[in-house]
């Protein structure tokens, strides 16, 4: 079982997106619950500036995250720059951002 952690950006964007949309909030929270079992299922490993991160779709929205176990194994700590990396166990998932697909990855 994996443990989710949320960046301040993720929390802020999730709150803004789901302020009036409880259906989206439920879909995102259900996806996060599923990811606690298998964070690699239906995800895509990102490249270039986002190397070390993954993304998963929730309808028209994208969740960008990293799995600490994979990050450490592949040496991606310098790309993800988690300030408290050493404090998190290997079975952690760090969620960095959520955004609408039309916004692209320019927010990161």
C-alpha positions as CSV (number, residue, x, y, z in Angstrom):
1,X,0.0,0.0,0.0
2,X,1.4,3.4,-1.0
3,X,1.1,6.6,1.0
4,X,0.0,9.8,-0.8
5,X,1.6,13.2,-0.1
6,X,0.4,16.4,-1.7
7,X,2.4,19.5,-2.7
8,X,1.0,22.9,-1.9
9,X,0.4,23.5,-5.7
10,X,-1.5,20.3,-5.9
11,X,-3.7,21.2,-2.9
12,X,-4.3,24.7,-4.2
13,X,-5.2,23.6,-7.8
14,X,-7.4,20.8,-6.6
15,X,-9.3,23.1,-4.3
16,X,-9.8,25.6,-7.1
17,X,-10.9,23.0,-9.7
18,X,-13.3,21.2,-7.4
19,X,-14.7,24.2,-5.5
20,X,-18.0,23.8,-7.3
21,X,-17.6,20.4,-8.8
22,X,-18.0,17.6,-6.3
23,X,-18.2,15.0,-9.1
24,X,-14.7,15.9,-10.2
25,X,-13.4,15.9,-6.6
26,X,-14.9,12.4,-6.1
27,X,-13.3,11.1,-9.3
28,X,-9.9,12.5,-8.3
29,X,-10.1,11.1,-4.8
30,X,-11.2,7.7,-6.2
31,X,-8.2,7.7,-8.6
32,X,-5.9,8.5,-5.7
33,X,-7.3,5.6,-3.7
34,X,-6.7,3.3,-6.6
35,X,-3.2,4.6,-7.0
36,X,-2.5,3.7,-3.4
37,X,-2.6,0.0,-4.5
38,X,-0.8,0.4,-7.9
39,X,0.6,3.8,-8.8
40,X,2.0,2.6,-12.1
41,X,-1.2,1.3,-13.6
42,X,-2.5,3.4,-16.5
43,X,0.2,6.0,-16.0
44,X,2.8,7.5,-18.4
45,X,6.3,8.2,-17.5
46,X,7.1,11.8,-18.5
47,X,10.3,13.0,-20.2
48,X,12.5,16.1,-20.7
49,X,12.0,18.7,-18.0
50,X,9.4,16.4,-16.3
51,X,11.7,13.4,-16.2
52,X,11.1,11.4,-13.0
53,X,7.4,12.2,-12.9
54,X,4.4,10.4,-14.1
55,X,1.0,11.4,-15.2
56,X,-2.4,9.8,-15.0
57,X,-5.7,10.9,-16.6
58,X,-8.9,11.6,-14.7
59,X,-11.3,12.5,-17.4
60,X,-10.1,15.8,-19.0
61,X,-7.7,16.4,-16.1
62,X,-4.1,15.2,-15.5
63,X,-2.4,14.4,-12.2
64,X,1.3,14.7,-12.2
65,X,3.1,12.7,-9.5
66,X,6.2,10.8,-8.6
67,X,6.6,7.4,-6.9
68,X,9.5,7.7,-4.4
69,X,10.5,4.1,-4.9
70,X,11.0,4.6,-8.6
71,X,12.6,8.0,-8.1
72,X,15.3,6.7,-5.9
73,X,15.9,3.5,-7.9
74,X,16.4,5.5,-11.1
75,X,18.2,8.4,-9.5
76,X,15.6,11.1,-10.3
77,X,15.9,13.0,-7.0
78,X,17.6,15.9,-8.7
79,X,14.7,16.2,-11.2
80,X,11.8,16.0,-8.7
81,X,13.5,18.2,-6.1
82,X,11.3,17.1,-3.1
83,X,12.6,19.2,-0.2
84,X,11.8,16.4,2.3
85,X,12.8,13.4,0.1
86,X,14.8,11.7,2.8
87,X,11.8,11.8,5.2
88,X,9.4,9.9,3.0
89,X,9.4,6.1,2.8
90,X,9.9,4.3,-0.5
91,X,6.2,3.5,-0.7
92,X,5.2,7.1,-1.1
93,X,3.5,8.9,-3.9
94,X,4.1,12.7,-4.2
95,X,1.4,14.6,-6.1
96,X,2.8,17.7,-7.7
97,X,0.0,19.2,-9.8
98,X,-3.5,18.7,-11.3
99,X,-4.6,20.6,-14.4
100,X,-7.0,20.5,-17.3
101,X,-5.6,18.9,-20.4
102,X,-6.0,22.1,-22.5
103,X,-3.6,23.9,-20.2
104,X,-0.8,21.4,-21.1
105,X,2.3,21.1,-19.0
106,X,3.2,24.8,-19.0
107,X,2.0,25.2,-15.4
108,X,4.7,22.9,-14.0
